[in-house]
Amino acid sequence: MPRLGAARAAARRRQIIDAALACFARTGFHKTTMADVVRQSGLSPGAIYCHFAGKDDIILAVVTERHRREAALLQAAAAEKSFAAALERLIGDIVGLLATPEERAWRRLAVQLWAESLHDRRLLAKVRNGVDTPRAVLAGLIETARQRGELPAALDPEAAARLLIAFFQGLVLQLSWEPEIDIAGCVDALRTLLHLDAKSLARRRAAPG
């Protein structure tokens, strides 16, 4: 078989990953077989195994790609000039996507992978990276906001970063059970909580003594 050029090889990998994602979304990670991926992709088994050793390799590639994309969105938010602007960007770029069918399908798969990672060390390393990298970026963003006086000085950046991630992961998990959840309402509640804290900080600054 002739070797594919770099562009064609990348396109072939994309075709396989998209086929696998369609299967995972339809029947779940565990019930999907490589034969399902072969049928969905329209490729031969040999063409798929040239790129991936099996289903587990495909999912690791998917997770790596998603984390790279999300890290870029986080870095873009961290470059904003205020914490409020950064938060709004994160809401628009990451939380807002939960309203789309494609993103919901991926996040349902992510919930399955969280459980699977408890028994798979390679997958656990990938899943942990998907938390550790955002946590570091968010902690840096929160620390900068503290130094600018936008957030209370007593706020622990690391703990606050974990809470923001927990808000998102919890919302993803609940959406997998209750697709009708009001995402916008949850986001507004988060904004209100953060604004109340900001108002409290402003009142303490304005208080005499």
PyMOL commands that set and color helices and strands:
alter all, ss='L'
color gray80, all
select helices_A, chain A and resi 6-27+34-41+45-49+55-78+83-99+101-119+121-147+157-177+183-206
alter helices_A, ss='H'
color red, helices_A
deselect
rebuild
show_as cartoon
